[in-house]
Amino acid sequence: MKKGQGFILILFIFLNFSPTVVRLAEQIERIQDLSDEERALAEDKAEKHDFEADVSRLMDIIINSLYTNKDIFLREIISNGSDANDKIKLLKLTDKNYENENINDLKMMIDFDKDAKTLSLTDTGVGMTKEHLIKYLGKVGKSGTAAFVEAMAKGDSGKLIGQFGVGFYSTYLVAKKVVVTSKHPMDDQHVWVSEASSTFNVFKDPRGNTLGRGTRVTLHLKEDALEYLDQDKLKKVVSKYSEFIDYPISLLIQKTVSKEVEEEGEVEKKEEEGEVSVEDDEEKKSKKKTVTETVWEWEQVNKQKAIWLRDKKEIEKSEYDDFYKSITKETTDPLSFSHVKAEGEIEFKSILYIPASAPYDLFENYYGKSSAIKLYVKRVLIQEQFEDLMPRYLNFIKGVLDSDDLPLNVSREQLQQLKILKVITKKLVRSALEMIRKIAKEEEDGEEELEDCEGEECEEEIEKKETETKEKKEKEEGKESQYEKFWKEFGKNVKLGVIEDPANRNKLSKLLRFYSTKSIDKLISLDDYIKKMKTGQEVIYYLAGESIQALDKSPLLQKLKNKGYEVLLLDDNIDEYCMQNLPEYEKHKLQNVAKGDIKLDDEDEKDMEEKVKKYYEPLTNWWKKKLGNKIEKVQVAQRLVDSPCIISSSEYGYSANMYRINKAQAFSNKGMDPSFMMGKRNLEINPDHPVIKELLQKVKSVEESDISEHVENMADLLYESAILASGFDLEDPIQFSEKIEKMMRKTMGVDLTAPIKPFSKEEIEESIPDEPEQDIKEDLQAISQLNSVVLKQISIQKK
């Protein structure tokens, strides 16, 4: 192959053919660019035409604008070539004038010439006539380029989806001169030439028909675009944007190969002198050496197939797994996948995957991160991450979406408002949630829903599945289930969905999993909780905090646990936010046991409750007056068994858990703490506790003004201990520790005014017993050894 051939690219979207290296090599031999002399002679006789105003504006904008990604020109030309291949296939089927056309070798070829600084792309599609070259390359067609011009003129280039729709003119991102050679079945071969000025030339190719059929685009690259003469760069760009094009894209690459050759030496010399013997012949055959040489050969770049186009019944799980690894560069198989084929008002195909593990930065820049689904149109990559395809809480789902119906020549804002995109998003979310639900369903009963199953065959299949599931459960006893793995990695995303997605809140709530007072080691669903509810129970109880162990010991749960109620234990910081957005589930209200009143008494006990409240009024009134604005009220508790008192929040106040979370925020307003959060607390006392009974008697026995300091200190200690036990923070922990010290001094009989006095040296020495002298030590050791010997002898005599 000659190096000055250039770079060949062919674009295509429906069939896959595998031409051999030899055939491609023969084809490229026939494709030669015009020499400078041939082009100069032809251009002297060429027809000169002016570009339309819009095209001139477009090229001027492209040439003088700054682009962060110039790779799109290659994607656009590949797409154009693919369309050309599609068109010749269609014409052969619908137009008798094209019925003799050969469509068995539709392909694309790419080659480059470093010396000439050219990149060439060739397709074997329908080609263009002279009129087509003037019409399609000389003015803005209906492809939406006019809209692109307007957007670019306003400075909105970054808002266009991948800058798709620029089409042929995107070549001027990298080229200072473009030469298009094209052969249409109904016309001679013609050449179109332009240097991005206001004019272009068209002339008949003086070489005749060298292409056979198709179009060759040769780009004379700018100095800042010479990176596209690197074969590795070209492979990367083609693989990224056109990996799933249906027609083979081959790149002419340079390789270094090794081969064996015979050594020249004494044998050759003897041959010249005519003295070669049989031994010399054998020596000649055996003496060889290995040399390296550079060769050019065609290599197909787009070997990966678009498996989403195939019927899912024909695809093995291993194929889905391999495809996942190829698009994500992961090394492990996905946790689950879903093959979606949508029909109706919009048609698209998609494959969604749930990764086996969450990325380390899953929640970094959460509100600025786009979904990980690649958007394709006709198998051409448009956007690797398009933020509106999936809601943020599902940003861990990876996959591809391919649609032929998606309009491309509109701005990002316009596309976001399109009904078609909203329909796609709705269907994708539905498919993703169904995929998660199926994993959860398998965990619950091991039964997978059978699609398109009817009659006796369905019953047999279900029975078979049940048997397989039972055997599988027995085999994997004690192992982590698939949904447990999912929840461990992505449970927080489901909770975020409950908060952010009201439309799908009911579906998402069925996916929630929590620990409970009756299931400390195993996660349960809300449906599991409802199945185990007590007769007459209408409320789902929950408590949020820092750890499951601390929550299970919380005094807030004492009465509930004593009466046999189950309470969900929420140890994730987001859990309480999630529950606040889920006030009801399956007609059962959800209640935070750390807030509001808990009604557990039967009808018969209500009269007694009122009497107890009245009996304790002297204590509750005095204590509320003493604490002032620190609490909202002091009341008799309905939830305590062992603890003397606790702190609860009012129904619309901050719970201890929410108080802790908000206080830890970097930008929290500390000035709001006393009035906004702390003033919404209640002090609840246990009327059956002996300490509370004694405190009541102390308060009732004297006038309010005569209550002793000791009683007040005891009340303060009870209140501050309740704050700690309930999960709140103390306002003044130093003062609390001082009160504890005074209480200990009094209990141990230490004078409250006794000073802190360090030990003297004499006191320390007197308190330490004297060490025995060395000779006494030795005597004791000898006696011990003698005693051992005597005991041993006595043992022997007894035997």
Secondary structure, 3 states (H helix, E strand, C coil): CCHHHCCCCCCCCCCCCCCCHHHHHHHHHHCCCCCHHHHHHHHHCCEEEECCHHHHHHHHHHHHCCCCCCCHHHHHHHHHHHHHHHHHHHHHHHCHHHCCCCCCCCCEEEEEECCCCEEEEEECCCCCCHHHHHHHHHCCCCCCHHHHHHHHHCCCHHHEHHHCCCHHHHHHHCEEEEEEEEECCCCCCEEEEECCCCEEEEEECCCCCCCCCEEEEEEEECHHHHHHHCHHHHHHHHHHHHCCCCCCEEEEEEEEEEEEEECCCHHHHHHHHCCCCHHHHHHHHHCEEEEEEEEEEEEECCCCCCHHHCCHHHCCHHHHHHHHHHHHCCCCCCCEEEEEEECCCCCEEEEEEECCCCCCCCCCCHHHCCCEEEEEECCEEEECCCCCCCCHHHCCCEEEEEECCCCCCCEHHHHHHCHHHHHHHHHHHHHHHHHHHHHHHHHHHCCCCCCCCCHHHHHHHHHHHHHHHHHHHHHCCCCCCHHHHHHHHHHHHHHHHHHHCHHHHHHHHCCCCEEECCEEEEEECHHHHHHCCCCCCCEEEEEECCCHHHHHCCHHHHHHHHCCCCEEEECCCCHHHHHHCCCEECCEEEEECCECCCCCCCHHHHHHHHHHHHHCHHHHHHHHHHHHHHCCEEEECCCCCCCCEEEEECCCCCCHHHHHHHHCCCCCCHHHHHHHHHHHEEEEECCCCHHHHHHHHHHHCCCHHHCCHHHHHHHHHHHHHHHHHCCCCCCCHHHHHHHHHHHHHHHHCCCCCCCCCCCCHHHHHHHCCCCCCHHHHHHHHHHHHHHHHHHHHHHHHHC
